[in-house]
Amino acid sequence: MHRVHQKRKKQKENPNKFWNKYEGTIQFLIIFFFTFIVPCLVVYGAIHLIEWIKSIIHF
């Protein structure tokens, strides 16, 4: 029973080690995503919305 608990403890520590190793990369990807991809999606969505409104007005 005690050995099983120690194994579980080790498994919990591993993701933290992984996170510490890649924390900078993950933060960079999140910042990149929000500064580049999100505005592109907003612009893309806005253009489609304008085209959709134009098509309704024309009909």
Backbone as JSON, one array per atom type, in Angstrom:
{
  "sequence": "MHRVHQKRKKQKENPNKFWNKYEGTIQFLIIFFFTFIVPCLVVYGAIHLIEWIKSIIHF",
  "N": [[0.83, -1.2, 0.0], [1.9, 1.27, 0.82], [4.01, 1.51, -1.01], [2.65, 1.83, -3.43], [1.52, 4.33, -3.05], [3.83, 5.91, -3.04], [4.63, 5.63, -5.7], [2.52, 6.92, -7.02], [2.96, 9.49, -6.08], [5.37, 10.12, -7.34], [4.49, 10.14, -10.01], [2.85, 12.38, -9.94], [4.75, 14.39, -9.61], [6.17, 14.4, -12.01], [4.73, 15.8, -14.21], [5.05, 18.42, -13.29], [7.84, 18.79, -13.49], [8.06, 18.57, -16.26], [6.52, 20.8, -16.96], [8.06, 22.88, -15.83], [10.33, 22.65, -17.42], [9.38, 23.32, -19.98], [8.04, 25.68, -19.62], [8.65, 28.36, -20.42], [8.51, 28.09, -23.22], [5.81, 27.35, -23.52], [4.53, 29.63, -22.52], [5.44, 31.49, -24.43], [4.2, 30.44, -26.75], [1.5, 30.79, -26.05], [1.37, 33.6, -25.86], [2.11, 34.27, -28.49], [-0.05, 33.06, -29.83], [-2.23, 34.62, -28.92], [-1.49, 37.17, -29.79], [-1.18, 37.03, -32.53], [-2.71, 34.93, -33.94], [-5.35, 35.15, -32.91], [-6.16, 37.93, -33.53], [-6.08, 37.65, -36.35], [-8.14, 35.77, -36.77], [-10.28, 37.3, -35.83], [-10.32, 39.43, -37.68], [-10.75, 37.96, -40.04], [-13.28, 36.84, -39.43], [-14.76, 39.22, -39.18], [-14.64, 40.26, -41.79], [-16.09, 38.29, -43.17], [-18.54, 38.62, -41.88], [-19.23, 41.22, -42.68], [-19.47, 40.82, -45.46], [-21.62, 39.04, -45.4], [-23.64, 40.67, -44.31], [-23.8, 42.58, -46.36], [-24.77, 40.96, -48.46], [-27.32, 40.39, -47.48], [-28.44, 42.96, -47.46], [-28.39, 43.59, -50.18], [-30.24, 41.77, -51.22]],
  "CA": [[0.0, 0.0, 0.0], [2.8, 2.42, 0.91], [4.76, 1.6, -2.27], [1.74, 2.37, -4.45], [1.41, 5.77, -2.76], [5.08, 6.55, -3.48], [4.59, 5.68, -7.17], [1.59, 7.99, -7.39], [3.63, 10.75, -5.76], [6.34, 10.35, -8.42], [3.73, 10.49, -11.21], [2.4, 13.76, -9.78], [5.9, 15.28, -9.75], [6.65, 14.45, -13.4], [4.18, 16.91, -15.0], [5.66, 19.67, -12.82], [9.16, 18.85, -14.12], [7.78, 18.85, -17.67], [6.05, 22.19, -17.04], [9.21, 23.76, -15.56], [11.23, 22.57, -18.57], [8.78, 23.93, -21.16], [7.2, 26.81, -19.22], [8.96, 29.49, -21.29], [7.98, 27.78, -24.56], [4.35, 27.38, -23.43], [4.16, 31.04, -22.39], [5.69, 32.1, -25.74], [3.16, 29.99, -27.67], [0.24, 31.44, -25.66], [1.49, 35.01, -26.25], [2.08, 34.25, -29.96], [-1.41, 32.73, -30.23], [-3.14, 35.73, -28.67], [-1.1, 38.39, -30.5], [-1.16, 36.83, -33.98], [-3.78, 34.09, -34.47], [-6.66, 35.69, -32.52], [-6.52, 39.06, -34.4], [-6.35, 37.14, -37.7], [-9.48, 35.18, -36.74], [-11.24, 38.4, -35.67], [-10.39, 40.12, -38.98], [-11.39, 37.0, -40.95], [-14.69, 36.79, -39.05], [-15.36, 40.53, -39.47], [-14.8, 40.35, -43.25], [-17.21, 37.41, -43.52], [-19.75, 39.24, -41.34], [-19.53, 42.36, -43.57], [-19.95, 40.23, -46.72], [-22.93, 38.46, -45.1], [-24.56, 41.8, -44.17], [-23.95, 43.13, -47.71], [-25.63, 40.06, -49.24], [-28.69, 40.57, -46.98], [-28.9, 44.29, -47.89], [-28.6, 43.55, -51.63], [-31.5, 41.07, -51.47]],
  "C": [[0.88, 1.27, 0.0], [3.59, 2.62, -0.39], [3.91, 2.22, -3.38], [1.63, 3.88, -4.3], [2.66, 6.52, -3.23], [5.12, 6.66, -5.01], [3.68, 6.8, -7.66], [2.21, 9.37, -7.16], [4.62, 11.11, -6.87], [5.62, 10.78, -9.7], [3.22, 11.93, -11.15], [3.54, 14.76, -9.99], [6.35, 15.45, -11.21], [6.04, 15.58, -14.24], [4.75, 18.26, -14.58], [7.05, 19.86, -13.42], [9.02, 19.2, -15.61], [7.39, 20.31, -17.85], [7.21, 23.16, -16.84], [10.16, 23.8, -16.76], [10.69, 23.37, -19.76], [7.94, 25.17, -20.86], [7.4, 28.02, -20.13], [8.38, 29.3, -22.68], [6.47, 27.88, -24.57], [3.87, 28.82, -23.35], [4.33, 31.76, -23.72], [4.59, 31.73, -26.73], [1.82, 30.65, -27.35], [0.25, 32.9, -26.1], [1.4, 35.13, -27.77], [0.67, 34.03, -30.47], [-2.33, 33.94, -30.09], [-2.77, 36.99, -29.44], [-1.18, 38.24, -32.02], [-2.4, 36.11, -34.5], [-5.15, 34.69, -34.15], [-7.04, 36.91, -33.37], [-6.82, 38.64, -35.84], [-7.75, 36.55, -37.78], [-10.55, 36.26, -36.63], [-11.43, 39.13, -37.0], [-11.11, 39.25, -40.0], [-12.89, 36.93, -40.69], [-15.41, 38.08, -39.39], [-15.61, 40.68, -40.97], [-15.99, 39.5, -43.7], [-18.54, 38.0, -43.05], [-20.19, 40.4, -42.23], [-20.09, 41.84, -44.89], [-21.36, 39.68, -46.56], [-23.98, 39.56, -44.99], [-24.83, 42.43, -45.54], [-24.91, 42.28, -48.54], [-27.09, 40.19, -48.78], [-29.25, 41.9, -47.49], [-29.21, 44.27, -49.39], [-29.9, 42.83, -51.98], [-32.61, 41.8, -50.73]]
}
